[in-house]
Amino acid sequence: VTAIPLFKASCSAAGVVVIFDRDIYACRTDPQLPCGKFELATACAFLSWAFSATSALVMFWLLASL
């Protein structure tokens, strides 16, 4: 159940990273922005979603096998 909102949050964070980095070049013009940390946090959010989705699939599989 929590995998869907986590995926939505990861996608919106990735959209913000793309806007900042590639569309408005905010990361290049303002070196005070922690863009590298935000990109790392977004990658960790996607990794967390992948683990959460895998866990949910395994739990459903175990439930179905009972």
Jmol script that loads the backbone (N, CA, C; Angstrom):
load data "model"
ATOM      1  N   VAL A   1       0.828  -1.196   0.000  1.00  0.00           N
ATOM      2  CA  VAL A   1       0.000   0.000   0.000  1.00  0.00           C
ATOM      3  C   VAL A   1       0.864   1.248   0.000  1.00  0.00           C
ATOM      4  N   THR A   2       1.949   1.220   0.740  1.00  0.00           N
ATOM      5  CA  THR A   2       2.790   2.413   0.796  1.00  0.00           C
ATOM      6  C   THR A   2       3.716   2.551  -0.404  1.00  0.00           C
ATOM      7  N   ALA A   3       3.806   1.525  -1.232  1.00  0.00           N
ATOM      8  CA  ALA A   3       4.707   1.596  -2.380  1.00  0.00           C
ATOM      9  C   ALA A   3       4.220   2.599  -3.422  1.00  0.00           C
ATOM     10  N   ILE A   4       2.910   2.743  -3.564  1.00  0.00           N
ATOM     11  CA  ILE A   4       2.379   3.656  -4.577  1.00  0.00           C
ATOM     12  C   ILE A   4       2.657   5.118  -4.222  1.00  0.00           C
ATOM     13  N   PRO A   5       2.355   5.578  -2.995  1.00  0.00           N
ATOM     14  CA  PRO A   5       2.711   6.967  -2.661  1.00  0.00           C
ATOM     15  C   PRO A   5       4.220   7.210  -2.678  1.00  0.00           C
ATOM     16  N   LEU A   6       5.000   6.190  -2.298  1.00  0.00           N
ATOM     17  CA  LEU A   6       6.449   6.341  -2.339  1.00  0.00           C
ATOM     18  C   LEU A   6       6.936   6.504  -3.770  1.00  0.00           C
ATOM     19  N   PHE A   7       6.332   5.768  -4.701  1.00  0.00           N
ATOM     20  CA  PHE A   7       6.700   5.911  -6.112  1.00  0.00           C
ATOM     21  C   PHE A   7       6.311   7.291  -6.639  1.00  0.00           C
ATOM     22  N   LYS A   8       5.143   7.778  -6.236  1.00  0.00           N
ATOM     23  CA  LYS A   8       4.712   9.116  -6.662  1.00  0.00           C
ATOM     24  C   LYS A   8       5.665  10.187  -6.141  1.00  0.00           C
ATOM     25  N   ALA A   9       6.086  10.062  -4.895  1.00  0.00           N
ATOM     26  CA  ALA A   9       7.017  11.030  -4.322  1.00  0.00           C
ATOM     27  C   ALA A   9       8.372  10.961  -5.014  1.00  0.00           C
ATOM     28  N   SER A  10       8.819   9.765  -5.351  1.00  0.00           N
ATOM     29  CA  SER A  10      10.098   9.611  -6.048  1.00  0.00           C
ATOM     30  C   SER A  10      10.046  10.247  -7.436  1.00  0.00           C
ATOM     31  N   CYS A  11       8.937  10.046  -8.134  1.00  0.00           N
ATOM     32  CA  CYS A  11       8.797  10.625  -9.468  1.00  0.00           C
ATOM     33  C   CYS A  11       8.737  12.148  -9.418  1.00  0.00           C
ATOM     34  N   SER A  12       8.044  12.696  -8.436  1.00  0.00           N
ATOM     35  CA  SER A  12       7.975  14.154  -8.350  1.00  0.00           C
ATOM     36  C   SER A  12       9.332  14.739  -7.970  1.00  0.00           C
ATOM     37  N   ALA A  13      10.072  14.056  -7.112  1.00  0.00           N
ATOM     38  CA  ALA A  13      11.419  14.525  -6.769  1.00  0.00           C
ATOM     39  C   ALA A  13      12.338  14.458  -7.985  1.00  0.00           C
ATOM     40  N   ALA A  14      12.199  13.411  -8.788  1.00  0.00           N
ATOM     41  CA  ALA A  14      13.006  13.311 -10.002  1.00  0.00           C
ATOM     42  C   ALA A  14      12.642  14.416 -10.986  1.00  0.00           C
ATOM     43  N   GLY A  15      11.361  14.776 -11.041  1.00  0.00           N
ATOM     44  CA  GLY A  15      10.951  15.888 -11.900  1.00  0.00           C
ATOM     45  C   GLY A  15      11.570  17.201 -11.471  1.00  0.00           C
ATOM     46  N   VAL A  16      11.658  17.430 -10.179  1.00  0.00           N
ATOM     47  CA  VAL A  16      12.289  18.647  -9.677  1.00  0.00           C
ATOM     48  C   VAL A  16      13.777  18.655 -10.001  1.00  0.00           C
ATOM     49  N   VAL A  17      14.431  17.501  -9.887  1.00  0.00           N
ATOM     50  CA  VAL A  17      15.851  17.408 -10.231  1.00  0.00           C
ATOM     51  C   VAL A  17      16.062  17.749 -11.702  1.00  0.00           C
ATOM     52  N   VAL A  18      15.216  17.221 -12.571  1.00  0.00           N
ATOM     53  CA  VAL A  18      15.349  17.501 -14.010  1.00  0.00           C
ATOM     54  C   VAL A  18      15.122  18.981 -14.291  1.00  0.00           C
ATOM     55  N   ILE A  19      14.121  19.560 -13.660  1.00  0.00           N
ATOM     56  CA  ILE A  19      13.864  20.990 -13.872  1.00  0.00           C
ATOM     57  C   ILE A  19      15.041  21.831 -13.413  1.00  0.00           C
ATOM     58  N   PHE A  20      15.553  21.551 -12.211  1.00  0.00           N
ATOM     59  CA  PHE A  20      16.670  22.337 -11.681  1.00  0.00           C
ATOM     60  C   PHE A  20      17.936  22.158 -12.502  1.00  0.00           C
ATOM     61  N   ASP A  21      18.230  20.928 -12.863  1.00  0.00           N
ATOM     62  CA  ASP A  21      19.519  20.643 -13.478  1.00  0.00           C
ATOM     63  C   ASP A  21      19.549  20.912 -14.975  1.00  0.00           C
ATOM     64  N   ARG A  22      18.495  20.540 -15.688  1.00  0.00           N
ATOM     65  CA  ARG A  22      18.556  20.599 -17.149  1.00  0.00           C
ATOM     66  C   ARG A  22      17.727  21.702 -17.777  1.00  0.00           C
ATOM     67  N   ASP A  23      16.645  22.109 -17.134  1.00  0.00           N
ATOM     68  CA  ASP A  23      15.761  23.067 -17.781  1.00  0.00           C
ATOM     69  C   ASP A  23      16.087  24.521 -17.427  1.00  0.00           C
ATOM     70  N   ILE A  24      16.276  24.808 -16.149  1.00  0.00           N
ATOM     71  CA  ILE A  24      16.535  26.202 -15.785  1.00  0.00           C
ATOM     72  C   ILE A  24      17.983  26.432 -15.362  1.00  0.00           C
ATOM     73  N   TYR A  25      18.804  25.392 -15.396  1.00  0.00           N
ATOM     74  CA  TYR A  25      20.230  25.457 -15.065  1.00  0.00           C
ATOM     75  C   TYR A  25      20.483  26.113 -13.709  1.00  0.00           C
ATOM     76  N   ALA A  26      19.604  25.864 -12.760  1.00  0.00           N
ATOM     77  CA  ALA A  26      19.746  26.467 -11.434  1.00  0.00           C
ATOM     78  C   ALA A  26      20.960  25.920 -10.695  1.00  0.00           C
ATOM     79  N   CYS A  27      21.301  24.677 -10.948  1.00  0.00           N
ATOM     80  CA  CYS A  27      22.445  24.089 -10.253  1.00  0.00           C
ATOM     81  C   CYS A  27      23.765  24.679 -10.725  1.00  0.00           C
ATOM     82  N   ARG A  28      23.799  25.113 -11.975  1.00  0.00           N
ATOM     83  CA  ARG A  28      25.037  25.689 -12.506  1.00  0.00           C
ATOM     84  C   ARG A  28      25.173  27.169 -12.168  1.00  0.00           C
ATOM     85  N   THR A  29      24.054  27.873 -12.121  1.00  0.00           N
ATOM     86  CA  THR A  29      24.136  29.312 -11.873  1.00  0.00           C
ATOM     87  C   THR A  29      24.224  29.660 -10.395  1.00  0.00           C
ATOM     88  N   ASP A  30      23.693  28.820  -9.521  1.00  0.00           N
ATOM     89  CA  ASP A  30      23.724  29.084  -8.083  1.00  0.00           C
ATOM     90  C   ASP A  30      24.439  27.936  -7.386  1.00  0.00           C
ATOM     91  N   PRO A  31      25.726  28.096  -7.089  1.00  0.00           N
ATOM     92  CA  PRO A  31      26.463  26.990  -6.466  1.00  0.00           C
ATOM     93  C   PRO A  31      26.062  26.726  -5.015  1.00  0.00           C
ATOM     94  N   GLN A  32      25.236  27.570  -4.433  1.00  0.00           N
ATOM     95  CA  GLN A  32      24.803  27.373  -3.050  1.00  0.00           C
ATOM     96  C   GLN A  32      23.739  26.287  -2.925  1.00  0.00           C
ATOM     97  N   LEU A  33      23.078  25.945  -4.030  1.00  0.00           N
ATOM     98  CA  LEU A  33      22.050  24.900  -3.984  1.00  0.00           C
ATOM     99  C   LEU A  33      22.701  23.529  -3.818  1.00  0.00           C
ATOM    100  N   PRO A  34      22.170  22.704  -2.927  1.00  0.00           N
ATOM    101  CA  PRO A  34      22.746  21.361  -2.737  1.00  0.00           C
ATOM    102  C   PRO A  34      22.187  20.360  -3.744  1.00  0.00           C
ATOM    103  N   CYS A  35      22.439  20.581  -5.027  1.00  0.00           N
ATOM    104  CA  CYS A  35      21.856  19.732  -6.073  1.00  0.00           C
ATOM    105  C   CYS A  35      22.357  18.303  -6.011  1.00  0.00           C
ATOM    106  N   GLY A  36      23.613  18.113  -5.686  1.00  0.00           N
ATOM    107  CA  GLY A  36      24.150  16.760  -5.597  1.00  0.00           C
ATOM    108  C   GLY A  36      23.478  15.952  -4.500  1.00  0.00           C
ATOM    109  N   LYS A  37      23.239  16.596  -3.383  1.00  0.00           N
ATOM    110  CA  LYS A  37      22.562  15.911  -2.275  1.00  0.00           C
ATOM    111  C   LYS A  37      21.112  15.604  -2.634  1.00  0.00           C
ATOM    112  N   PHE A  38      20.475  16.511  -3.375  1.00  0.00           N
ATOM    113  CA  PHE A  38      19.093  16.271  -3.766  1.00  0.00           C
ATOM    114  C   PHE A  38      19.002  15.132  -4.769  1.00  0.00           C
ATOM    115  N   GLU A  39      19.959  15.048  -5.684  1.00  0.00           N
ATOM    116  CA  GLU A  39      19.984  13.933  -6.628  1.00  0.00           C
ATOM    117  C   GLU A  39      20.223  12.613  -5.901  1.00  0.00           C
ATOM    118  N   LEU A  40      21.104  12.617  -4.903  1.00  0.00           N
ATOM    119  CA  LEU A  40      21.352  11.408  -4.124  1.00  0.00           C
ATOM    120  C   LEU A  40      20.106  11.001  -3.340  1.00  0.00           C
ATOM    121  N   ALA A  41      19.397  11.977  -2.773  1.00  0.00           N
ATOM    122  CA  ALA A  41      18.172  11.681  -2.034  1.00  0.00           C
ATOM    123  C   ALA A  41      17.100  11.110  -2.959  1.00  0.00           C
ATOM    124  N   THR A  42      17.034  11.617  -4.186  1.00  0.00           N
ATOM    125  CA  THR A  42      16.073  11.091  -5.150  1.00  0.00           C
ATOM    126  C   THR A  42      16.417   9.658  -5.540  1.00  0.00           C
ATOM    127  N   ALA A  43      17.687   9.381  -5.735  1.00  0.00           N
ATOM    128  CA  ALA A  43      18.107   8.011  -6.052  1.00  0.00           C
ATOM    129  C   ALA A  43      17.793   7.068  -4.896  1.00  0.00           C
ATOM    130  N   CYS A  44      18.010   7.534  -3.677  1.00  0.00           N
ATOM    131  CA  CYS A  44      17.675   6.704  -2.508  1.00  0.00           C
ATOM    132  C   CYS A  44      16.174   6.487  -2.395  1.00  0.00           C
ATOM    133  N   ALA A  45      15.382   7.476  -2.783  1.00  0.00           N
ATOM    134  CA  ALA A  45      13.927   7.310  -2.752  1.00  0.00           C
ATOM    135  C   ALA A  45      13.482   6.240  -3.746  1.00  0.00           C
ATOM    136  N   PHE A  46      14.067   6.235  -4.949  1.00  0.00           N
ATOM    137  CA  PHE A  46      13.730   5.192  -5.916  1.00  0.00           C
ATOM    138  C   PHE A  46      14.204   3.823  -5.436  1.00  0.00           C
ATOM    139  N   LEU A  47      15.359   3.770  -4.804  1.00  0.00           N
ATOM    140  CA  LEU A  47      15.848   2.503  -4.269  1.00  0.00           C
ATOM    141  C   LEU A  47      14.932   2.009  -3.156  1.00  0.00           C
ATOM    142  N   SER A  48      14.482   2.920  -2.316  1.00  0.00           N
ATOM    143  CA  SER A  48      13.545   2.560  -1.249  1.00  0.00           C
ATOM    144  C   SER A  48      12.231   2.062  -1.831  1.00  0.00           C
ATOM    145  N   TRP A  49      11.758   2.689  -2.900  1.00  0.00           N
ATOM    146  CA  TRP A  49      10.534   2.221  -3.553  1.00  0.00           C
ATOM    147  C   TRP A  49      10.718   0.825  -4.113  1.00  0.00           C
ATOM    148  N   ALA A  50      11.864   0.572  -4.710  1.00  0.00           N
ATOM    149  CA  ALA A  50      12.106  -0.750  -5.288  1.00  0.00           C
ATOM    150  C   ALA A  50      12.107  -1.823  -4.203  1.00  0.00           C
ATOM    151  N   PHE A  51      12.728  -1.540  -3.080  1.00  0.00           N
ATOM    152  CA  PHE A  51      12.724  -2.504  -1.976  1.00  0.00           C
ATOM    153  C   PHE A  51      11.326  -2.685  -1.410  1.00  0.00           C
ATOM    154  N   SER A  52      10.574  -1.601  -1.290  1.00  0.00           N
ATOM    155  CA  SER A  52       9.219  -1.688  -0.755  1.00  0.00           C
ATOM    156  C   SER A  52       8.307  -2.477  -1.699  1.00  0.00           C
ATOM    157  N   ALA A  53       8.417  -2.245  -2.987  1.00  0.00           N
ATOM    158  CA  ALA A  53       7.604  -2.975  -3.955  1.00  0.00           C
ATOM    159  C   ALA A  53       7.977  -4.456  -3.976  1.00  0.00           C
ATOM    160  N   THR A  54       9.270  -4.747  -3.888  1.00  0.00           N
ATOM    161  CA  THR A  54       9.704  -6.147  -3.847  1.00  0.00           C
ATOM    162  C   THR A  54       9.171  -6.838  -2.600  1.00  0.00           C
ATOM    163  N   SER A  55       9.239  -6.148  -1.477  1.00  0.00           N
ATOM    164  CA  SER A  55       8.723  -6.716  -0.234  1.00  0.00           C
ATOM    165  C   SER A  55       7.221  -6.980  -0.325  1.00  0.00           C
ATOM    166  N   ALA A  56       6.493  -6.057  -0.917  1.00  0.00           N
ATOM    167  CA  ALA A  56       5.047  -6.248  -1.055  1.00  0.00           C
ATOM    168  C   ALA A  56       4.733  -7.438  -1.952  1.00  0.00           C
ATOM    169  N   LEU A  57       5.468  -7.586  -3.049  1.00  0.00           N
ATOM    170  CA  LEU A  57       5.239  -8.728  -3.938  1.00  0.00           C
ATOM    171  C   LEU A  57       5.547 -10.053  -3.256  1.00  0.00           C
ATOM    172  N   VAL A  58       6.618 -10.089  -2.472  1.00  0.00           N
ATOM    173  CA  VAL A  58       6.963 -11.313  -1.755  1.00  0.00           C
ATOM    174  C   VAL A  58       5.892 -11.638  -0.720  1.00  0.00           C
ATOM    175  N   MET A  59       5.404 -10.633  -0.023  1.00  0.00           N
ATOM    176  CA  MET A  59       4.364 -10.877   0.981  1.00  0.00           C
ATOM    177  C   MET A  59       3.064 -11.379   0.343  1.00  0.00           C
ATOM    178  N   PHE A  60       2.698 -10.807  -0.808  1.00  0.00           N
ATOM    179  CA  PHE A  60       1.511 -11.302  -1.510  1.00  0.00           C
ATOM    180  C   PHE A  60       1.713 -12.729  -1.993  1.00  0.00           C
ATOM    181  N   TRP A  61       2.909 -13.046  -2.441  1.00  0.00           N
ATOM    182  CA  TRP A  61       3.212 -14.402  -2.897  1.00  0.00           C
ATOM    183  C   TRP A  61       3.136 -15.397  -1.740  1.00  0.00           C
ATOM    184  N   LEU A  62       3.688 -15.001  -0.584  1.00  0.00           N
ATOM    185  CA  LEU A  62       3.602 -15.872   0.589  1.00  0.00           C
ATOM    186  C   LEU A  62       2.166 -16.045   1.060  1.00  0.00           C
ATOM    187  N   LEU A  63       1.388 -14.993   0.988  1.00  0.00           N
ATOM    188  CA  LEU A  63      -0.019 -15.073   1.383  1.00  0.00           C
ATOM    189  C   LEU A  63      -0.786 -15.989   0.450  1.00  0.00           C
ATOM    190  N   ALA A  64      -0.492 -15.912  -0.834  1.00  0.00           N
ATOM    191  CA  ALA A  64      -1.193 -16.749  -1.816  1.00  0.00           C
ATOM    192  C   ALA A  64      -0.803 -18.218  -1.677  1.00  0.00           C
ATOM    193  N   SER A  65       0.399 -18.478  -1.178  1.00  0.00           N
ATOM    194  CA  SER A  65       0.846 -19.871  -1.092  1.00  0.00           C
ATOM    195  C   SER A  65       0.302 -20.581   0.154  1.00  0.00           C
ATOM    196  N   LEU A  66      -0.333 -19.851   1.045  1.00  0.00           N
ATOM    197  CA  LEU A  66      -0.859 -20.492   2.264  1.00  0.00           C
ATOM    198  C   LEU A  66      -2.071 -21.308   2.001  1.00  0.00           C
TER     199      LEU A  66
END
end "model"
wireframe off; spacefill off
backbone 0.3
color backbone group
